[in-house]
Structure formats: C-alpha cells, structure tokens
C-alpha cells in the first residue's frame, strides 16, 4: 500500500495541530503503507510508532524493535521515512560476533521505545506544541506517561481524524476492496449452493472458510456468523444449529486482509422450505428497503436520506420496526463498522470513493433473524455493489 501520510498531514493542519504521534497498528499502516509484525500481534502501545509534523516537508520518524528494523527499511525505501529502531530482548547479533568470536562492548543501557519517542518529539520540535494522539487506542498508563514526559505539550484526540480520512478510499484501496469482496462473494455463493434442510451451522461456516482460504490472499473474519432458526435472532458464532424446514438461514460474515487490515461485512437471509408466509413477506420488505437505499446512493446525497430510503419503507409496513442505523462505513480492522453511519442524523454528503456496508436487519427474539447487507462503492455517477453474486433468494 502507498503511504497516506500527506492526507493525515493535511487534516492535522486543518485542525490547527502541529503534529501527531501515530500509535495503533492500523493507523501506522495507513500512514506508512505497511504494518509492524509484533505491534500488530500484540497491539501494545509503543511497540511501533510514528511521529510526524504537519509540515509536508518534514520527514516522519518511525521506530520499531531492532529485530524488525531491516524489514522496515526495505518497506520504507523511497518514502522519506526516518527508521530509527530501539533495543530489545531479542539480542540481535552481527556476523563477526557469531563467526569470528568478536566481542563488542555492551551498551551502557538499552535504548527503549520511550527513548526514541522522546528523541523524535524533540527533533520534530513538538515538545511544547499541539500533538494529535489516538485516545481511542492508547492505554491510560501510556497516555499519562506521555503527559508526564511532555508537560508543555497539548494533546488532542485524533482518533476520529483517522476514521474520517479512511472513509474515502484511494484507487489502490478500492482495488483492495474489489479483491476482498470478490473472494468473500465467491465463498458466500458456495454456501448458498449447499444450504438445505439438515445442513448444520458448522458446515456452512466451514464451507465459507475453506473457500476463502483457497484464495491465499485473505482469511475469514473470526467473528463470521452462520446461523439458522432461533440462533439467527441472537449474536453468536456458529454452534450446533441444524437447518429445519421453515427456518431462516442467516449469515453475517467477512474476510480480512491480514496484516493489511482491510475488512469486509456482508449478510444474507434465506427463508427455507415451508416457512410461515409472514417470514417471506418480511424478507421481501427488508430486501426492497435495501434495494431502495442502493438505488438512491450517489455523490452529494446526504447520508441521512439513505437511512430514510430504507427505514421509512420498512417502517410503513411494520410500525413496530426500530433500527438506529442502516449501515456504516468500513475500512481497516479491528473494528468492522465505523463512521459515517447511515442514520437519521448524519448530514455528511456521499463522496466518490466511500465504501459503505448497506444493511437492513430485523431480529425476532427467539424465533429467527434477518439481515440484508452488501458492500457498496460510491462512484462518480452513482454506486456499485461490490458483492453482487451471492443470491438474496435461493
């Protein structure tokens, strides 16, 4: 992935900030175009970080463990990033030490990630400036440590800044989503071909997982839900449910691009066999509501109008229907849903490059569950469904 450092610097300047400390694995990846291995695995503050000035010409400083520095230098080649690692317990050695018995003097003290952070902040002249930090990610002890280390700095939460930036995708990101959605769509279609009375939730889940894993490009999202009957009315991963005549089979699932973080979210609900006609009618209504939302989507439309296109249609036919949102933006994990949400109060206008998960769910406690959801790209002239192949009706 290409770095999106300049996009974040632009937003920092718009908010009157002098710079930022980028701490979370996903936003470090967004800024630099790559992720840190141990940082991503552990999600611990400080394992990898970037310090950036809002000035376009000022280089961004990044640190990671010495064991990973060579990887960072390869990935950061031709980017202008300053890679400056810290010492770790790994005990990285040189070839002369191993092959020739050379004994190098021990350092008087190990240089830590905190040491590098302090160095970067001073080199970027941010110690007494307004610094953006991700308070939605940082632990309280780490944030308190920042305030103690830089008492003259003013820290401002910029977690929402990253979410805002990520809500409009670059062409490279759009291609990433096309690839992910294609693989997810193929897996869901496989499930649609094997669903019948007697099939278990586990069998549906395994079918999807196996098909996705064949791609070699991404992995199934661990939260992926395949359910039948009463299981569909609650939040749960696949359990012991078996498809019965009259059930609703529902899935709500996705794939992840592993260390690239991008993720998807798609749902279907299929009414099986000789079900109560009420269920067929409800399914038709939810599906039509979602189709109306997709048909309305185009640049310049207030997002709240998308909400009303679906919600008002369902509400008219089912006065008891309640739903706080009808979908959401989606970009990088670990969160699947993020702002802007398709709700009644969101006045932000749709823009080309947005990717939204447009959904119209309805859950009947202890009976069945429905969700109709597609990944939709806002284009220059309208929209494009990125998950078009999995049938909404069997």
Secondary structure as UniProt FT lines:
FT   HELIX           5..14
FT   TURN            15..16
FT   STRAND          19..22
FT   HELIX           25..32
FT   HELIX           37..42
FT   TURN            45..46
FT   STRAND          49..53
FT   TURN            56..57
FT   STRAND          61..63
FT   HELIX           66..68
FT   HELIX           69..75
FT   TURN            76..79
FT   STRAND          82..83
FT   TURN            89..90
FT   HELIX           95..99
FT   HELIX           113..123
FT   TURN            124..125
FT   TURN            127..128
FT   STRAND          130..133
FT   TURN            135..137
FT   HELIX           140..149
FT   TURN            150..152
FT   STRAND          154..157
FT   HELIX           159..166
FT   HELIX           171..194
FT   TURN            197..198
FT   HELIX           201..213
FT   TURN            214..215
FT   STRAND          219..220
FT   TURN            222..223
FT   STRAND          225..228
FT   HELIX           229..233
FT   TURN            245..246
FT   STRAND          248..253
FT   STRAND          255..256
FT   HELIX           258..260
FT   STRAND          262..263
FT   STRAND          266..271
FT   HELIX           277..296
FT   TURN            299..300
FT   HELIX           303..317
FT   TURN            319..320
FT   STRAND          327..329
FT   STRAND          338..341
FT   TURN            344..345
FT   TURN            352..353
FT   STRAND          354..364
FT   TURN            365..367
FT   STRAND          368..378
FT   STRAND          383..385
//
